[in-house]
């Protein structure tokens, strides 16, 4: 923003430019968060040799500011000087509910010995903050906050997740919906993953999953889209069934059931994957949910590096 000093005839007597920046990291496991606030004064000219800067923040809905000013009172800044400090927020939604809040900012700029006409500037952060308070499986209350306007991304490198990642990326690039790719449709979290998995890999599938331990050691059924997504839970009999094998440093994909040739029009894939990497990929998705504070139907993207 630009501060301008004018005379009685509205002539410009001098000016200064103020650069304002702020940075906050939300807490996925708490309703409290801090924001660093900074003002840099520069480009002074004419009779403006210093300015007094005061700052404050507010937030809407059930959010409160536990420290609304980054510093006490007004700070005098000359050319090249910086004022910085921390503001603090707290949001405590009711159990089982979520709260959405916007943060507002105020900056008051004056010069000693002059009469201000428009000293105060206000603006708001366009990104809405969502805090929720959910009941965990153990009956405890968990509160955390996130930016729902930012879509999380799940990374599952081939070098770490092996056959599981090879199965997912094959489905992304060969099946019509391209789930998780930026060129396709996002995946969205579902809370009833265990029930959905029964339809794809369990007893409710029209075609049972038959392990191939002679081909895949510790073979297990791995589905994509994941069962714990709104896109998962399709009848396993409708899925392309494949085996991804690492051969001479390259992942090759084969049909697992000759009686059901892969057409690449299927809505899902059912892969024969070693149990260890199947579980490891599931843990990675669970960590994403927790670290990004994803609630039911939150979208996310997925990519497989090294593919």
NORHU-V357293 format. One record per residue. N is the residue number from 0. RES is the residue in one letter. PHI is phi in degrees with one decimal (none if undefined). PSI is psi as a letter, one per 40 degrees, with the letter a starting at -180 (none if undefined). Layout:
BEGIN
((N,RES,PHI,PSI) (N,RES,PHI,PSI))
END
This chain:
BEGIN
((0,X,none,i) (1,X,-113.7,h) (2,X,-99.3,h) (3,X,-123.3,h) (4,X,-99.7,h) (5,X,-120.8,i) (6,X,-88.1,a) (7,X,-62.2,d) (8,X,-96.9,e) (9,X,67.9,e) (10,X,-74.4,i) (11,X,-77.8,h) (12,X,-101.1,e) (13,X,167.6,i) (14,X,-159.2,i) (15,X,-152.1,i) (16,X,-114.8,h) (17,X,-116.4,h) (18,X,-103.4,h) (19,X,-116.1,h) (20,X,-141.7,i) (21,X,-146.0,i) (22,X,-147.0,h) (23,X,-132.4,i) (24,X,-117.9,h) (25,X,-72.5,i) (26,X,-107.7,h) (27,X,-70.4,e) (28,X,-124.4,f) (29,X,-159.2,i) (30,X,-89.6,e) (31,X,-105.0,i) (32,X,-152.3,i) (33,X,-112.5,i) (34,X,-135.5,h) (35,X,-87.2,h) (36,X,-123.5,h) (37,X,-139.4,h) (38,X,-128.2,h) (39,X,-112.4,h) (40,X,-100.7,h) (41,X,-155.7,i) (42,X,55.5,f) (43,X,-71.2,i) (44,X,-150.1,i) (45,X,59.2,b) (46,X,-84.9,e) (47,X,-92.1,h) (48,X,-111.4,e) (49,X,-158.7,i) (50,X,-135.8,i) (51,X,-105.0,h) (52,X,-121.9,h) (53,X,-121.3,i) (54,X,-138.2,i) (55,X,-159.1,i) (56,X,-133.8,i) (57,X,-138.4,i) (58,X,-145.9,i) (59,X,-98.0,i) (60,X,58.6,b) (61,X,-87.2,e) (62,X,-72.8,i) (63,X,-130.4,i) (64,X,-99.3,h) (65,X,-85.6,e) (66,X,-150.2,h) (67,X,-89.4,e) (68,X,-122.6,h) (69,X,-72.0,e) (70,X,-152.4,i) (71,X,-81.9,h) (72,X,66.5,a) (73,X,-109.2,i) (74,X,-105.7,h) (75,X,-83.8,h) (76,X,-122.1,h) (77,X,-105.4,i) (78,X,-56.4,h) (79,X,91.3,e) (80,X,-86.3,i) (81,X,-128.8,h) (82,X,-113.2,h) (83,X,-144.6,i) (84,X,-175.7,a) (85,X,-121.8,h) (86,X,-114.8,i) (87,X,-133.3,i) (88,X,-128.7,i) (89,X,-148.8,h) (90,X,-131.0,h) (91,X,-131.8,g) (92,X,-64.9,i) (93,X,-64.6,i) (94,X,-55.6,h) (95,X,81.7,e) (96,X,-126.7,i) (97,X,-126.8,i) (98,X,-130.6,h) (99,X,-117.2,h) (100,X,-135.2,i) (101,X,-120.3,i) (102,X,-99.7,h) (103,X,-114.2,i) (104,X,-125.8,i) (105,X,-132.5,h) (106,X,-129.3,h) (107,X,-113.0,h) (108,X,-123.9,h) (109,X,-135.6,i) (110,X,-127.7,h) (111,X,-58.7,h) (112,X,88.1,e) (113,X,-123.9,i) (114,X,-101.8,h) (115,X,-72.5,i) (116,X,-106.2,d) (117,X,-136.8,g) (118,X,-79.2,e) (119,X,-110.9,h) (120,X,-120.0,h) (121,X,-127.1,i) (122,X,-158.8,i) (123,X,-132.2,i) (124,X,-75.8,h) (125,X,-68.9,e) (126,X,-88.3,h) (127,X,-76.9,i) (128,X,-101.9,h) (129,X,-114.8,h) (130,X,-117.4,i) (131,X,-134.6,i) (132,X,-129.7,h) (133,X,-109.0,i) (134,X,-90.8,h) (135,X,-81.8,i) (136,X,-60.0,d) (137,X,-87.0,e) (138,X,86.9,e) (139,X,-84.3,i) (140,X,-100.1,h) (141,X,-120.2,h) (142,X,-116.0,i) (143,X,-164.0,i) (144,X,-131.6,i) (145,X,-156.2,i) (146,X,-103.9,h) (147,X,-66.8,e) (148,X,-77.6,e) (149,X,-103.4,h) (150,X,-85.5,h) (151,X,-65.6,i) (152,X,-129.2,h) (153,X,-98.3,h) (154,X,-107.0,h) (155,X,-130.5,g) (156,X,-62.9,i) (157,X,-58.6,d) (158,X,-64.2,d) (159,X,-104.0,d) (160,X,-105.0,e) (161,X,44.8,b) (162,X,-62.1,d) (163,X,-63.9,d) (164,X,-64.2,d) (165,X,-63.6,d) (166,X,-65.4,d) (167,X,-65.2,d) (168,X,-69.4,d) (169,X,-60.6,d) (170,X,-64.1,d) (171,X,-60.2,d) (172,X,-94.7,e) (173,X,-116.4,d) (174,X,-95.1,i) (175,X,-64.1,d) (176,X,-85.4,e) (177,X,49.1,f) (178,X,-52.7,h) (179,X,92.1,e) (180,X,-78.6,i) (181,X,-67.9,d) (182,X,-85.9,e) (183,X,-120.3,a) (184,X,-102.3,i) (185,X,-71.6,i) (186,X,-90.3,i) (187,X,-134.2,h) (188,X,-65.7,i) (189,X,-127.3,i) (190,X,-89.3,e) (191,X,-106.5,f) (192,X,-60.7,d) (193,X,-61.7,d) (194,X,-68.1,d) (195,X,-66.3,d) (196,X,-62.1,d) (197,X,-58.7,d) (198,X,-73.7,d) (199,X,-94.5,d) (200,X,-115.1,e) (201,X,-108.8,a) (202,X,-70.4,e) (203,X,-93.5,e) (204,X,-76.1,h) (205,X,-68.3,d) (206,X,-124.9,h) (207,X,-60.6,i) (208,X,-80.8,h) (209,X,-114.7,h) (210,X,-63.8,i) (211,X,-124.4,g) (212,X,-63.7,d) (213,X,-75.1,d) (214,X,-102.9,d) (215,X,-122.8,h) (216,X,-58.6,h) (217,X,53.5,f) (218,X,-59.6,i) (219,X,-145.0,i) (220,X,-87.0,h) (221,X,-123.5,h) (222,X,-110.8,i) (223,X,-147.8,h) (224,X,-57.9,i) (225,X,-55.6,i) (226,X,-61.1,d) (227,X,-86.5,f) (228,X,-132.7,i) (229,X,-63.9,d) (230,X,-86.4,e) (231,X,-86.3,a) (232,X,87.3,e) (233,X,-72.7,i) (234,X,-53.5,h) (235,X,-58.3,d) (236,X,-67.0,e) (237,X,-97.1,e) (238,X,-85.5,i) (239,X,-68.9,h) (240,X,-110.6,h) (241,X,-135.0,i) (242,X,-127.2,h) (243,X,-102.8,h) (244,X,-124.2,h) (245,X,-86.8,h) (246,X,-129.7,h) (247,X,54.5,f) (248,X,82.2,e) (249,X,-124.6,h) (250,X,-84.4,h) (251,X,-112.8,i) (252,X,-113.1,h) (253,X,-126.3,i) (254,X,-67.5,h) (255,X,-94.1,d) (256,X,-131.3,g) (257,X,-56.6,d) (258,X,-72.5,e) (259,X,-128.9,g) (260,X,-58.0,i) (261,X,-74.6,h) (262,X,-104.9,e) (263,X,65.9,e) (264,X,-111.7,e) (265,X,-69.2,i) (266,X,-85.3,e) (267,X,-162.9,i) (268,X,-129.5,i) (269,X,-122.2,h) (270,X,-106.6,i) (271,X,-91.6,h) (272,X,-132.4,h) (273,X,-54.3,i) (274,X,-58.4,d) (275,X,-65.0,d) (276,X,-77.3,d) (277,X,-59.3,d) (278,X,-66.7,d) (279,X,-63.0,d) (280,X,-65.9,d) (281,X,-62.3,d) (282,X,-65.5,d) (283,X,-61.4,d) (284,X,-66.8,d) (285,X,-61.7,d) (286,X,-65.1,d) (287,X,-61.1,d) (288,X,-57.3,d) (289,X,-71.7,d) (290,X,-70.8,d) (291,X,-101.5,e) (292,X,51.0,f) (293,X,-83.1,h) (294,X,-102.5,i) (295,X,-54.2,h) (296,X,74.7,e) (297,X,-68.1,h) (298,X,-83.4,i) (299,X,-153.1,i) (300,X,-108.8,i) (301,X,-143.6,h) (302,X,-135.8,i) (303,X,-118.9,g) (304,X,-63.5,i) (305,X,75.3,e) (306,X,-78.7,none))
END
